[in-house]
């Protein structure tokens, strides 16, 4: 069985596509589980982790860098070329 892995991601913010270089990463967030041991018994607590997106965006004629910095409360789509 062979599977396709992500090579290039398409990033859209409120419908506007942001051209980016290879290597974009997405951490969907969730929880971080911290384990502590008491003798041989494990205990844990959970902390919320915010989602993060890191990408190198290509500066084109259509892309306003100042507007990127002003993005708030937007819908962000991270579409992988493997269909995910």
N, C-alpha and C positions, 0 to 999 in steps of 0.2 A: 504494500500500500504506500503510495506516495502522496504527499500533501503539498499544497502550494503555500508558501510563506509570503508575508508582506514585503514588497520591495519599494513601492511608492504609495504615499497616502495623498488623498485630495482633501484639503481643508476648506470648509465653507463656514462663514460666519454670517448668520441671518441671510443666507442665500448667496452671498458674494464669495466667489472662489478666490482663495489666496494661493498663488503659485509658490511652491516651496521646493527646496532641494531634497534629495534623498536623505534619510536619517531622522525624519520627524518621529517623535515618540509621544505616546499617550499613556498616562497612568490614570485609569478610571476612578481611582480613589477607593473609598470603602472604610475598612478599619485596619488598624495595626494592632496585632496581638502581642503584648509583652508578657513573657513567661518568667515566673519567679519560682525557685525551688525552696521548699521547706522540708529538709531531710530528703526523702525520696518522693515526696508528693509535689506535683506541679500545680501552681496556681497561675492565673493570668488575669490581666485586665485589658480592656480594649479602648483605643483612642481613635476618634474619627480622623480620616486622612482626606484632605481635599483633592479633587481631581486636578491634574496638571497636563498641559500640552506644551511641548517644546519643539520648535521648528525654525528653520532658517527660511524666511520669506524673501522672495525675489522682488526687488524694488523695480516696478514697471511704471510706465506713464500713467496707468489707471489707478495705481495704488497710492493713497495718501497716508504717509507715515504718521502724521499727527492724528488722523482719524483712527488709526489702529490703536494708538495710546488711549483714546477716549472710549473704547468699547467697554460697555457695562451691560449687564443683564441681557446677554445675547444668547442665541441658540448656536452652538458650535457642533458641526458634523465632521468627524474624522473617518473618511471612507478609505478603506484599504483596497489595494488592487487584487486581493485574494477573495473579494466578495463580502468581507466582514464590515 
